[in-house]
Amino acid sequence: MRNYIRKTLDEGYKASSLDGWVGPSKDSTLLKNLSEVRFALTDGERAALAIYEGRLPGKKMTGITGIRSNPQYREGVIEIVKHDIANFDKWYWAEVSGVIEHYFKKYGGYPIPNIIAKELLSTKIIGLNDDGFHYLRELGENKDLVEKCIFGFKSKEEYDRIVSMNPRYDEFRDKALHEDFTEADVNWAIGVVMDLDELYMEFGLGELFPAWKESLEKAVEILKTRKLDVNYVKIGEEILELPVVEPHKMLEPAIV
């Protein structure tokens, strides 16, 4: 199992244009800290994988990826994220960025003030963002500086403490879930529209996979916030009128 976990996570992170999964280098450490392995299944086949450790309080997600051999791998990742949000009172939490951060925002996760990150994490925090949510820290052997954020509470005591010290938590949460999009987000959105427009215009694309539709909807949402010379919003909305391929039913993520 440990070889499968490491290989699946590493392949998934590299497929997402990352250097690979940054986890324990030793299998003995990986297994010692492992508290849960969760899969999302479709038609009995694994679509996504997440692992959690018990070294810190609560159930910290330390890796999540779609399994690319399954065409519904994105839906699988989403189901796991939605599971952890719905079960926040079982103290699932995660340090995230990129697309996983987007999913936690989209499906109503519970953001943690960045000042708490210093207490939650054993790593050094380089700086706190003015938004009160994001922070900078070093990651990996090369100690690259990355922007991260945390969703989920580590315990009932932590939940009570955060809410009591921040009586306007609902406002903080709403702001974190709907913060302004960055230039990187806009560039990603343009890329999504251009790629699908090429398939649409040059290759006769006649229907959308659910994951394509979801990405395009997100891209259009982002682009509506910007004034651009090319009307990418109009192009995206035209493609969104295409029918969607009916997916197989996704089963509830299973714990092993």
C-alpha positions as a printed NumPy array, in Angstrom:
array([[  0.   ,   0.   ,   0.   ],
       [  2.784,   2.471,   0.868],
       [  4.316,   2.087,  -2.611],
       [  0.903,   2.647,  -4.209],
       [  0.254,   5.752,  -2.106],
       [  3.63 ,   7.318,  -2.849],
       [  3.539,   6.482,  -6.571],
       [ -0.058,   7.693,  -7.04 ],
       [  0.498,  10.972,  -5.215],
       [  3.788,  11.666,  -6.98 ],
       [  2.338,  10.971, -10.426],
       [ -0.724,  13.081,  -9.7  ],
       [  1.251,  16.088,  -8.493],
       [  3.58 ,  15.917, -11.505],
       [  0.569,  15.715, -13.835],
       [ -0.576,  18.988, -12.245],
       [  2.702,  20.64 , -13.322],
       [  4.238,  20.367,  -9.854],
       [  7.602,  18.837,  -9.   ],
       [  5.915,  15.933,  -7.271],
       [  4.41 ,  15.157,  -3.904],
       [  6.292,  16.696,  -0.984],
       [  5.867,  14.136,   1.761],
       [  7.982,  12.021,   4.117],
       [ 11.051,  10.744,   2.308],
       [ 11.082,   7.511,   4.329],
       [  8.309,   4.92 ,   4.069],
       [  8.647,   4.211,   7.788],
       [  7.834,   7.854,   8.572],
       [  4.959,   7.854,   6.086],
       [  3.363,   4.795,   7.695],
       [  4.052,   5.966,  11.253],
       [  2.18 ,   9.233,  10.698],
       [ -0.591,   7.827,   8.474],
       [ -4.021,   7.888,  10.125],
       [ -6.418,   7.535,   7.16 ],
       [ -6.42 ,   6.732,   3.472],
       [ -9.526,   7.849,   1.596],
       [-10.609,   6.958,  -1.929],
       [-13.369,   8.325,  -4.122],
       [-14.835,   5.568,  -6.294],
       [-16.793,   5.495,  -9.53 ],
       [-18.244,   2.175, -10.695],
       [-15.973,   0.472,  -8.192],
       [-12.832,   2.063,  -9.651],
       [-10.598,   4.458,  -7.759],
       [-10.958,   8.034,  -8.995],
       [ -9.067,   9.983,  -6.319],
       [ -6.895,   9.442,  -3.271],
       [ -6.241,  11.465,  -0.126],
       [ -4.124,  10.634,   2.899],
       [ -4.227,  12.063,   6.414],
       [ -1.771,  12.057,   9.275],
       [ -2.292,  12.008,  13.007],
       [  1.051,  13.481,  14.045],
       [ -0.603,  16.876,  14.561],
       [ -4.015,  17.349,  16.236],
       [ -7.05 ,  16.4  ,  14.163],
       [ -6.857,  14.719,  10.764],
       [ -4.538,  16.716,   8.554],
       [ -4.743,  16.028,   4.82 ],
       [ -1.144,  15.662,   3.675],
       [ -1.783,  14.644,   0.077],
       [ -4.656,  14.522,  -2.411],
       [ -4.751,  13.701,  -6.104],
       [ -6.976,  12.471,  -8.855],
       [ -6.078,   9.094, -10.35 ],
       [ -5.536,   9.973, -14.003],
       [ -6.444,   6.522, -15.356],
       [-10.039,   7.306, -14.341],
       [-11.688,   9.963, -16.559],
       [-13.616,  11.253, -13.541],
       [-10.547,  11.95 , -11.438],
       [-11.457,  15.625, -10.965],
       [-14.911,  14.701,  -9.696],
       [-13.226,  12.274,  -7.322],
       [-11.029,  14.995,  -5.855],
       [-14.069,  17.248,  -5.456],
       [-15.997,  14.526,  -3.615],
       [-13.181,  14.101,  -1.109],
       [-12.959,  17.856,  -0.529],
       [-16.741,  18.051,  -0.094],
       [-16.598,  15.138,   2.357],
       [-14.   ,  16.9  ,   4.517],
       [-15.971,  20.159,   4.505],
       [-19.215,  18.39 ,   5.438],
       [-17.392,  16.562,   8.242],
       [-15.467,  19.566,   9.567],
       [-16.685,  18.677,  13.075],
       [-14.696,  15.449,  12.831],
       [-11.675,  17.779,  12.572],
       [-10.444,  17.31 ,   9.047],
       [ -8.109,  20.112,   7.993],
       [ -5.693,  20.845,   5.185],
       [ -2.949,  23.232,   4.148],
       [ -3.641,  24.008,   0.491],
       [ -3.063,  26.194,  -2.549],
       [ -3.931,  26.162,  -6.251],
       [ -6.828,  24.048,  -7.475],
       [ -7.449,  22.4  ,  -4.079],
       [ -7.759,  25.831,  -2.489],
       [-10.246,  26.688,  -5.257],
       [-12.351,  23.607,  -4.461],
       [-12.389,  24.381,  -0.734],
       [-13.581,  27.898,  -1.564],
       [-16.148,  26.787,  -4.117],
       [-17.775,  24.237,  -1.824],
       [-17.854,  26.377,   1.313],
       [-14.857,  25.343,   3.38 ],
       [-13.872,  26.848,   6.713],
       [-10.799,  29.103,   6.345],
       [ -8.43 ,  29.627,   9.277],
       [ -6.856,  33.032,  10.089],
       [ -3.208,  33.005,   9.049],
       [ -2.044,  33.995,  12.525],
       [ -3.186,  30.53 ,  13.675],
       [ -0.96 ,  28.877,  11.051],
       [  2.084,  29.667,  13.193],
       [  0.629,  27.501,  15.933],
       [ -0.653,  24.7  ,  13.703],
       [  2.434,  24.057,  11.598],
       [  5.892,  22.909,  12.594],
       [  7.452,  24.725,   9.629],
       [  8.666,  28.322,   9.692],
       [  6.175,  30.94 ,   8.484],
       [  8.018,  33.609,   6.483],
       [  5.233,  36.167,   6.265],
       [  1.507,  36.737,   6.705],
       [ -0.644,  38.17 ,   3.921],
       [ -2.64 ,  41.301,   4.648],
       [ -5.823,  39.415,   3.785],
       [ -5.533,  37.67 ,   7.151],
       [ -5.771,  34.293,   5.415],
       [ -2.755,  33.458,   3.235],
       [  0.853,  33.153,   4.376],
       [  4.297,  32.42 ,   2.919],
       [  6.409,  29.46 ,   3.948],
       [  9.239,  27.302,   2.657],
       [  8.415,  24.009,   0.944],
       [ 10.502,  21.058,  -0.192],
       [ 14.209,  20.346,  -0.19 ],
       [ 14.917,  23.514,  -2.19 ],
       [ 12.991,  25.578,   0.361],
       [ 10.934,  27.312,  -2.301],
       [  8.719,  30.101,  -1.02 ],
       [  5.038,  29.248,  -1.555],
       [  1.76 ,  30.918,  -0.63 ],
       [ -0.55 ,  28.651,   1.359],
       [ -3.705,  28.769,   3.445],
       [ -5.523,  26.438,   5.835],
       [ -9.086,  25.126,   5.79 ],
       [-10.676,  23.221,   8.65 ],
       [-10.313,  23.083,  12.425],
       [ -7.965,  20.713,  14.225],
       [-10.251,  20.21 ,  17.261],
       [-13.413,  21.328,  19.035],
       [-11.263,  23.471,  21.319],
       [ -9.635,  25.143,  18.318],
       [-13.034,  25.776,  16.734],
       [-14.332,  27.4  ,  19.927],
       [-11.169,  29.471,  20.306],
       [-11.168,  30.795,  16.73 ],
       [-14.851,  31.684,  16.824],
       [-14.585,  33.32 ,  20.254],
       [-11.5  ,  35.371,  19.337],
       [-13.075,  36.386,  16.048],
       [-16.796,  37.125,  16.609],
       [-17.015,  38.259,  12.973],
       [-15.76 ,  34.913,  11.702],
       [-18.668,  34.622,   9.252],
       [-17.527,  37.843,   7.569],
       [-13.919,  36.626,   7.494],
       [-15.042,  33.335,   5.979],
       [-17.171,  35.016,   3.324],
       [-14.302,  37.302,   2.322],
       [-11.812,  34.423,   2.135],
       [-14.177,  32.329,   0.011],
       [-14.798,  35.178,  -2.443],
       [-11.478,  37.03 ,  -2.584],
       [-10.367,  38.791,  -5.763],
       [ -8.798,  36.727,  -8.527],
       [ -5.078,  37.101,  -9.255],
       [ -3.376,  37.624, -12.614],
       [ -2.409,  33.941, -12.532],
       [ -6.107,  33.086, -12.205],
       [ -6.929,  35.3  , -15.202],
       [ -4.18 ,  33.736, -17.323],
       [ -5.432,  30.264, -16.384],
       [ -8.983,  31.264, -17.338],
       [ -7.898,  32.606, -20.724],
       [ -6.02 ,  29.371, -21.362],
       [ -9.103,  27.268, -20.571],
       [-11.277,  29.288, -22.975],
       [ -8.662,  29.247, -25.76 ],
       [ -8.055,  25.493, -25.483],
       [-11.763,  24.639, -25.605],
       [-12.4  ,  27.206, -28.352],
       [ -9.773,  25.486, -30.484],
       [-11.502,  22.131, -29.975],
       [-14.845,  23.794, -30.709],
       [-13.875,  25.697, -33.844],
       [-11.179,  23.487, -35.364],
       [-12.223,  19.992, -34.344],
       [-16.001,  20.244, -34.038],
       [-16.324,  19.771, -30.291],
       [-19.971,  18.863, -29.737],
       [-20.239,  18.119, -26.028],
       [-18.444,  18.778, -22.765],
       [-17.17 ,  16.462, -20.079],
       [-18.429,  17.565, -16.631],
       [-14.905,  18.556, -15.567],
       [-14.496,  20.675, -18.727],
       [-17.789,  22.406, -18.021],
       [-16.797,  23.091, -14.435],
       [-13.435,  24.561, -15.477],
       [-15.069,  26.676, -18.174],
       [-17.711,  27.993, -15.774],
       [-14.954,  28.967, -13.345],
       [-12.97 ,  30.59 , -16.171],
       [-15.965,  32.65 , -17.295],
       [-16.62 ,  33.697, -13.695],
       [-13.04 ,  34.949, -13.38 ],
       [-13.004,  36.711, -16.748],
       [-16.223,  38.565, -15.999],
       [-14.262,  40.494, -13.367],
       [-11.808,  41.884, -15.957],
       [-12.048,  44.112, -19.024],
       [-10.114,  42.436, -21.817],
       [ -9.64 ,  43.321, -25.487],
       [-10.875,  39.915, -26.624],
       [-14.338,  38.895, -25.426],
       [-13.345,  35.597, -23.85 ],
       [-16.526,  35.652, -21.77 ],
       [-18.72 ,  35.581, -24.875],
       [-16.668,  32.739, -26.36 ],
       [-16.831,  30.774, -23.12 ],
       [-20.563,  31.268, -22.721],
       [-21.147,  30.047, -26.274],
       [-19.21 ,  26.837, -25.58 ],
       [-21.109,  26.37 , -22.315],
       [-24.286,  25.941, -24.361],
       [-22.987,  22.561, -25.573],
       [-24.565,  19.451, -24.011],
       [-22.72 ,  17.723, -21.18 ],
       [-21.688,  14.074, -21.229],
       [-23.692,  12.275, -18.533],
       [-21.272,  11.02 , -15.835],
       [-21.419,   7.761, -13.927],
       [-22.668,   8.045, -10.371],
       [-19.909,   8.861,  -7.892],
       [-19.974,   6.838,  -4.707],
       [-19.275,   8.351,  -1.298],
       [-15.556,   8.446,  -0.526],
       [-14.571,   5.319,   1.377],
       [-12.139,   5.089,   4.254],
       [ -9.709,   2.182,   4.469]])
